[in-house]
Amino acid sequence: MKLTGNIICLLLLLSFAACEQSYTPKPRGYFHINFPEREYRVFDVPGYPYTFEYPAYANIVKDTLFFGEKTENPYWINVEFPTLNGKIYMSYKEIGKGDKNSFQQLVNDAFKMTYKHTYKAEYIDEKTISTPNHVTGEFYDVGGNAASAKQFYATDSSAHFLRGALYFDAAPNADSLAPVQQFLQEDMWHLVQTLKWR
């Protein structure tokens, strides 16, 4: 009986000792995403005060409501990326039309909308926009778990003001969305660089 008890204790000790393994942390990983080939087409709809190039794998949809209210003008659109579950909301305003549409007020509003994300943002990098097409503005890269990590405003400072913000139909998890955000940032930058006013 004593021998059996000693064998059981020895087996238990060996089993506990055998379970100890050194822990090796695994590298950060992402789902594999097959990004489409970059190809662009021109958004050139008669009557719109702007044109630009956008990805062939995106759809342009006219935005008719803003928080349940009618949009300020008929030139608000969304650039939708159905395979990537994202959307650039683009709102256009005519500078000088109405009390709230002075150039400085529109710039201030764009700044405030971007910096509303500071409570979730790890950083906000600003890049100046200046193109040969007389388009100036700012491009914002918002780091961290902000709802909209890529935003911009583009203007000619006298008549036209266009603001864009990229959102995803997913929880704003920077780690998971990082590859898609980086991919679409290049498309947003291309859109801004090809933007022309009418």
DRENZATOR-142737 format. One record per atom (N, C-alpha, C): x, y, z negated. Coordinates in steps of 0.2 Angstrom, whole numbers, padded with zeros to 4 digits, always signed. Atoms other than C-alpha are relative to their C-alpha. Example, Ala and Ser with C-alpha at 12.3 -4.5 7.8 and 13.67 -1.06 7.14 Angstrom:
+0004-0006+0000 +0062-0022-0039 +0004+0006+0000 -0004-0006+0001 +0068-0005-0036 -0004+0005-0003 
//
This chain:
+0004-0006+0000 +0000+0000+0000 +0004+0006+0000 -0004-0006+0000 +0014+0012-0004 +0004+0001+0006 -0004-0001-0006 +0023+0008+0012 -0005+0003+0005 +0005-0003-0005 +0007+0012+0022 -0001+0007-0001 +0001-0007+0001 +0005+0029+0013 +0006+0004+0002 -0006-0003-0002 +0023+0033+0016 +0000+0001+0008 +0000-0001-0007 +0021+0029+0035 -0005+0005+0002 +0005-0005-0002 +0005+0040+0036 +0003+0007-0002 -0003-0006+0002 +0014+0054+0027 +0006+0002+0006 -0005-0001-0005 +0029+0052+0039 -0003+0002+0007 +0004-0002-0006 +0017+0052+0054 -0003+0007+0000 +0003-0006+0001 +0008+0067+0048 +0006+0006+0001 -0006-0004-0001 +0025+0076+0046 +0003+0001+0007 -0003+0000-0007 +0031+0071+0063 -0005+0004+0005 +0005-0003-0004 +0015+0077+0071 +0000+0007-0001 -0001-0007+0001 +0016+0094+0063 +0006+0003+0003 -0006-0003-0003 +0034+0096+0068 +0000+0000+0008 +0000+0001-0007 +0030+0090+0086 -0004+0006+0003 +0004-0005-0003 +0017+0104+0088 +0003+0007+0000 -0003-0006+0000 +0029+0118+0085 +0004+0001+0007 -0003-0002-0006 +0034+0126+0102 +0002+0007+0000 -0001-0007+0000 +0042+0142+0106 -0004+0003+0005 +0004-0004-0004 +0031+0155+0114 +0003+0004+0005 -0003-0004-0005 +0035+0162+0130 -0005+0005+0003 +0005-0005-0002 +0025+0178+0135 +0000-0001+0008 +0001+0000-0008 +0018+0177+0153 +0000+0007+0003 +0000-0007-0003 +0020+0191+0165 -0007+0002+0002 +0006-0003-0002 +0006+0203+0169 -0002-0003+0007 +0003+0002-0006 -0005+0196+0183 -0006+0003+0002 +0006-0003-0003 -0018+0202+0195 -0003-0005+0004 +0003+0004-0005 -0031+0194+0205 +0003+0001+0007 -0002-0002-0007 -0025+0192+0223 -0005+0003+0004 +0005-0003-0004 -0034+0204+0234 +0003+0001+0007 -0002-0001-0007 -0033+0204+0253 -0002+0006+0002 +0002-0007-0002 -0032+0222+0258 -0001+0000+0008 +0001+0000-0008 -0038+0226+0276 +0006+0004+0003 -0005-0003-0004 -0026+0232+0289 -0002+0008+0000 +0001-0007+0000 -0025+0251+0289 -0002+0002+0007 +0002-0003-0007 -0035+0259+0304 -0005+0005-0002 +0004-0006+0002 -0044+0275+0304 -0005+0002+0006 +0005-0003-0005 -0059+0283+0313 -0001+0007-0002 +0002-0007+0002 -0065+0301+0314 -0007+0001-0002 +0007-0003+0002 -0080+0308+0305 +0000+0007+0003 +0001-0006-0004 -0086+0321+0317 -0007+0000+0002 +0007+0000-0001 -0104+0323+0315 -0002+0007+0001 +0002-0006-0002 -0112+0338+0324 -0004+0004-0006 +0004-0004+0006 -0118+0352+0311 +0004+0000-0006 -0004+0000+0007 -0106+0347+0297 +0006+0005+0001 -0005-0005+0000 -0093+0360+0292 +0007-0002+0000 -0006+0003+0000 -0079+0348+0292 +0001-0006+0004 -0001+0007-0003 -0071+0333+0301 +0006-0003-0004 -0006+0004+0003 -0058+0320+0294 +0000-0007+0003 -0001+0007-0001 -0051+0303+0297 -0001-0004-0006 +0001+0004+0006 -0057+0289+0286 +0001-0007+0002 -0001+0007-0001 -0054+0270+0285 -0005-0003+0004 +0005+0004-0004 -0062+0259+0298 -0004-0005-0004 +0004+0005+0005 -0067+0247+0283 -0004+0004-0005 +0005-0004+0004 -0077+0261+0275 -0006+0002+0004 +0007-0002-0003 -0095+0267+0278 -0001+0007-0003 +0002-0007+0002 -0100+0285+0277 -0008+0000-0001 +0007+0000+0002 -0117+0287+0268 -0002+0007-0002 +0002-0007+0002 -0126+0304+0266 -0003-0001-0007 +0002+0000+0007 -0129+0308+0248 -0006+0005+0000 +0006-0004+0000 -0146+0315+0245 -0002+0002-0007 +0002-0002+0007 -0148+0315+0226 +0007+0001-0004 -0006-0001+0005 -0136+0322+0212 -0004+0000-0006 +0003+0001+0007 -0142+0316+0195 -0007+0001+0001 +0008+0000-0001 -0160+0314+0202 -0002+0006+0003 +0002-0006-0003 -0160+0331+0209 +0003+0000+0007 -0003-0001-0006 -0158+0336+0227 +0006+0003+0001 -0006-0003-0001 -0141+0340+0233 +0000+0007+0002 -0001-0007-0001 -0135+0358+0234 -0001+0002+0008 +0001-0001-0007 -0134+0356+0253 +0001-0007+0004 +0000+0007-0003 -0135+0342+0266 +0007-0003+0002 -0007+0002-0002 -0116+0340+0268 +0004-0004-0005 -0003+0004+0005 -0113+0329+0253 +0000-0007+0003 -0001+0007-0003 -0107+0312+0258 +0004-0005-0005 -0004+0005+0003 -0100+0296+0251 +0004-0004+0005 -0004+0004-0004 -0086+0286+0258 +0000-0007-0004 +0001+0006+0004 -0090+0268+0253 +0004-0005+0003 -0005+0006-0002 -0078+0253+0253 -0004-0006-0003 +0004+0006+0003 -0090+0238+0251 +0004-0006-0002 -0004+0006+0002 -0076+0225+0251 +0004+0001-0006 -0004-0002+0006 -0067+0234+0237 -0004+0003-0006 +0005-0002+0005 -0082+0239+0227 +0001+0007-0003 -0002-0007+0002 -0077+0258+0227 -0004+0005+0005 +0004-0005-0004 -0084+0274+0233 +0003+0007-0002 -0002-0007+0001 -0077+0292+0236 -0006+0004+0000 +0006-0004+0000 -0091+0304+0231 +0003+0007+0002 -0003-0006-0002 -0088+0320+0241 -0006+0005+0001 +0005-0005+0000 -0097+0336+0238 +0003+0006+0003 -0002-0006-0004 -0096+0351+0249 -0004+0007-0003 +0004-0006+0002 -0100+0369+0244 +0003+0006+0004 -0002-0005-0004 -0099+0385+0254 +0002+0006-0005 -0002-0005+0004 -0089+0398+0245 -0004+0007+0001 +0003-0006+0000 -0098+0414+0240 -0008-0001+0001 +0008+0000-0001 -0116+0407+0242 -0002-0002-0007 +0003+0001+0007 -0124+0409+0225 +0005+0002-0005 -0004-0002+0006 -0117+0415+0208 +0005-0005-0002 -0005+0005+0002 -0108+0399+0204 +0005-0002+0005 -0005+0003-0006 -0099+0397+0221 +0005+0005+0002 -0006-0004-0001 -0086+0410+0219 +0006-0005+0001 -0006+0004-0001 -0069+0403+0224 +0003-0002-0007 -0003+0002+0006 -0062+0404+0207 -0004-0004-0005 +0005+0005+0004 -0078+0396+0199 +0001-0007+0002 +0000+0007-0003 -0077+0381+0211 +0007-0003-0002 -0007+0002+0002 -0058+0379+0207 -0001-0002-0008 +0001+0001+0007 -0062+0380+0188 -0004-0006-0001 +0004+0006+0000 -0076+0367+0190 +0003-0006+0002 -0004+0006-0002 -0065+0355+0199 +0005-0002-0005 -0005+0001+0005 -0052+0357+0186 -0003-0003-0007 +0004+0003+0005 -0065+0354+0172 -0002-0007+0001 +0002+0007-0001 -0072+0339+0180 +0006-0005+0000 -0006+0005+0000 -0055+0331+0182 +0002-0001-0008 -0003+0001+0007 -0049+0335+0164 -0005-0002-0005 +0004+0004+0005 -0065+0328+0156 +0002-0007-0001 -0003+0007+0001 -0056+0312+0158 +0006-0001-0005 -0006+0000+0004 -0042+0317+0146 -0001-0005-0006 +0000+0004+0006 -0049+0307+0131 +0001-0007+0002 -0001+0007-0002 -0047+0291+0141 +0007+0000+0004 -0006+0000-0004 -0032+0297+0152 +0007-0001-0004 -0007+0000+0003 -0014+0293+0148 +0004+0005+0003 -0004-0005-0003 -0008+0306+0160 -0005+0003+0006 +0003-0003-0006 -0014+0318+0174 +0005+0003+0004 -0005-0003-0004 -0003+0321+0188 -0003+0004+0006 +0002-0004-0005 -0006+0335+0200 +0004+0001+0006 -0004-0001-0006 +0000+0336+0218 -0004+0005+0005 +0002-0005-0004 -0002+0351+0229 -0002-0002+0007 +0002+0001-0007 -0012+0350+0245 +0002+0006+0004 -0001-0006-0005 -0006+0361+0260 +0002-0003+0007 +0000+0003-0007 -0009+0355+0278 +0001+0005+0005 +0000-0005-0006 -0006+0363+0295 -0007+0002+0002 +0007-0001-0002 -0025+0363+0297 -0003+0005-0005 +0003-0005+0004 -0027+0377+0284 -0004-0002-0006 +0003+0003+0006 -0032+0366+0270 +0005+0000-0006 -0004+0000+0007 -0025+0369+0252 -0004-0003-0005 +0004+0003+0005 -0030+0361+0236 +0005-0003-0005 -0003+0004+0005 -0025+0349+0222 -0002-0007+0001 +0001+0007+0000 -0024+0330+0222 +0002-0002-0007 -0001+0002+0007 -0026+0322+0204 +0001-0007+0000 -0001+0007+0001 -0019+0305+0199 -0001+0000-0008 +0001+0001+0007 -0027+0301+0182 +0001-0007-0002 -0002+0007+0002 -0019+0287+0173 -0004-0002-0006 +0004+0003+0006 -0027+0275+0160 -0006-0002+0002 +0006+0003-0001 -0044+0269+0159 -0006+0005+0001 +0005-0005-0002 -0053+0285+0166 -0005-0003+0005 +0005+0002-0005 -0069+0283+0176 +0002+0001+0007 -0003-0001-0007 -0061+0291+0191 +0007+0002+0000 -0007-0001+0000 -0043+0289+0193 +0003+0004+0006 -0002-0004-0006 -0041+0298+0210 -0005+0005+0002 +0005-0005-0001 -0049+0315+0213 +0004+0006+0004 -0003-0005-0003 -0046+0330+0224 -0005+0006+0001 +0004-0005-0003 -0052+0347+0230 +0004+0003+0005 -0003-0002-0006 -0048+0354+0247 -0004+0007+0002 +0003-0006-0002 -0052+0372+0253 +0004+0004+0005 -0003-0005-0003 -0048+0386+0264 +0000+0007-0003 +0000-0006+0004 -0050+0399+0250 -0005+0005+0002 +0004-0005-0002 -0063+0409+0259 -0007-0002+0002 +0007+0002-0002 -0078+0399+0266 -0001-0008-0002 +0001+0007+0001 -0076+0380+0263 +0003-0003-0007 -0002+0004+0006 -0074+0369+0247 -0002-0007+0000 +0002+0007+0000 -0074+0350+0247 +0004-0003-0006 -0002+0003+0006 -0072+0340+0231 -0001-0008+0001 +0001+0007-0001 -0069+0321+0231 +0002-0004-0006 -0002+0004+0006 -0068+0308+0217 -0002-0007+0001 +0000+0007-0001 -0065+0289+0218 -0003-0003-0006 +0003+0004+0006 -0076+0278+0207 -0001-0007+0003 +0001+0007-0001 -0078+0259+0206 -0006-0002-0003 +0006+0003+0003 -0094+0249+0202 +0003-0006-0004 -0003+0004+0005 -0084+0241+0188 +0002+0004-0006 -0002-0003+0006 -0078+0244+0170 +0007+0003+0002 -0007-0003-0001 -0063+0257+0171 +0006-0003-0003 -0006+0003+0003 -0049+0245+0167 +0006+0001+0004 -0006-0003-0004 -0033+0253+0173 +0004-0006+0003 -0004+0006-0002 -0024+0236+0173 -0003-0004+0006 +0004+0004-0005 -0037+0227+0184 -0001+0004+0007 +0001-0004-0006 -0040+0242+0196 +0006+0003+0003 -0006-0003-0002 -0022+0247+0198 +0001-0001+0008 -0002+0002-0007 -0019+0238+0215 -0005+0004+0005 +0005-0003-0005 -0035+0244+0223 +0000+0008+0000 -0001-0007+0001 -0033+0262+0216 +0006+0002+0004 -0006-0002-0004 -0015+0263+0224 -0002-0001+0007 +0002+0001-0007 -0022+0256+0240 -0004+0006+0003 +0005-0005-0002 -0036+0268+0241 +0003+0007+0000 -0003-0007+0000 -0025+0283+0236 +0003+0002+0006 -0003-0002-0006 -0016+0282+0252 -0005+0002+0005 +0006-0001-0005 -0033+0282+0262 -0003+0007-0002 +0003-0006+0002 -0039+0297+0251 +0005+0006+0003 -0005-0005-0002 -0022+0307+0255 -0001+0001+0007 +0000-0001-0008 -0024+0303+0274 -0007+0004+0001 +0006-0004-0001 -0042+0310+0273 +0001+0007-0001 -0002-0007+0002 -0036+0326+0265 +0005+0003+0005 -0005-0003-0005 -0021+0328+0277 -0003+0000+0007 +0003-0001-0006 -0033+0326+0292 -0006+0004+0000 +0006-0004+0000 -0047+0337+0286 +0001+0006+0004 +0001-0006-0004 -0052+0351+0297 -0006+0004-0001 +0006-0004+0001 -0064+0365+0295 -0003+0002+0006 +0003-0002-0006 -0077+0371+0307 -0003+0007-0001 
//
